[in-house]
Amino acid sequence: MNFTAKDVQALREQTGCGMMDCKKALTECDGDMDKATDYLREKGLAAAVKKSTRIAAEGVIDCYIENGKGVIIEVNAETDFVAKNEKFQTFVRNCAVTAVKNQAKSVEELKTLPIEGDKGTVEEALKDKIFTIGENMNIRRFELVEGKVYSYIHGGGKIGVMTVLDTDLAESDELAAIGKGISMQIAAMNPQYLCPDCIPADVVEKEKAIIIAQIKNDPKNASKPDAIIEKMVGGKLVKYYEGVCLTHQAYFLDPDGASVSKFLENESKKLGGKIAIKSYVRFERGEGLEKRNDNFAEEIAKMTAGK
């Protein structure tokens, strides 16, 4: 045997693999540490492919802004435990920085780029994390934005928001507080649209039809003229906008309960310039993905079967 127990321990620390795997790798490679590392990586890549069929719906959402350019990114893992892992979070941040610096157009392009803060490409770094941490991981999506960009991350990466303000004001603490506050509003209230004009016409028409049916199904409204019903529809549409449009929602940080648009109007007067919302992006971790469902009793039964 051309290696010692210390060599096995050193290889384990270097690769994060189990002791028996490291011992086998050194045996296969006649004690050569570099070859043993390559051997384990090759095995690790094969294991990563096998892990890729497992559901990864946990993970984190991160936001990164540099020189007026920002990115919001979601990277998934299988468990919340790994999502809290410092190495995993560093990898997510490195992916975000890489996307911004290179203005990547897609996840596929991002994976081919040299990763910031690490070695190799993003895809190689991803496979390395799968290999060393032992869970399936996936760079699911990201979106780039540009301008006066502000962000907010909620729940340790459960929800992320990036807001772009339309303003002629110079950067300041006051403007940053407004940007963050609006981002927090979006995170909490999850508006479907920025403003009523942003709602597709067919969606509005469908909502109108539902409202009219509700009104006419009420016996108290049976004899009311169409003009009155039309006014009732208008009033109910305003309530609808307050629920689905960011500008019409009550701003949660305003003590008087003013709408977001009214709050921005007041802040514009106070700071002496234009402040409006140009756009926003909201990601919620795992939205639309199948969730992992662990049945521990079933797993234990399988492990003990035949004993």
Sequence and secondary structure as in RCSB ss.txt:
>XXXX:A:sequence
MNFTAKDVQALREQTGCGMMDCKKALTECDGDMDKATDYLREKGLAAAVKKSTRIAAEGVIDCYIENGKGVIIEV
NAETDFVAKNEKFQTFVRNCAVTAVKNQAKSVEELKTLPIEGDKGTVEEALKDKIFTIGENMNIRRFELVEGKVY
SYIHGGGKIGVMTVLDTDLAESDELAAIGKGISMQIAAMNPQYLCPDCIPADVVEKEKAIIIAQIKNDPKNASKP
DAIIEKMVGGKLVKYYEGVCLTHQAYFLDPDGASVSKFLENESKKLGGKIAIKSYVRFERGEGLEKRNDNFAEEI
AKMTAGK
>XXXX:A:secstr
    HHHHHHHHHHH   HHHHHHHHHHTTT HHHHHHHHHHHHHHHHHHHTTS   EEEEEEEEETTEEEEEEE
EES HHHHT HHHHHHHHHHHHHHHHHT  SHHHHHHSB TTSSSBHHHHHHHHHHHH S EEEEEEEEEESEEE
EEEETTTTEEEEEEEEE S   HHHHHHHHHHHHHHHHH  SBSSGGGS HHHHHHHHHHHHHHHHTSGGGTT  
HHHHHHHHHHHHHHHHHHHBGGGSB TT TT  BHHHHHHHHHHHHTS EEEEEEEEEETTTTS      HHHHH
HHHHTT 
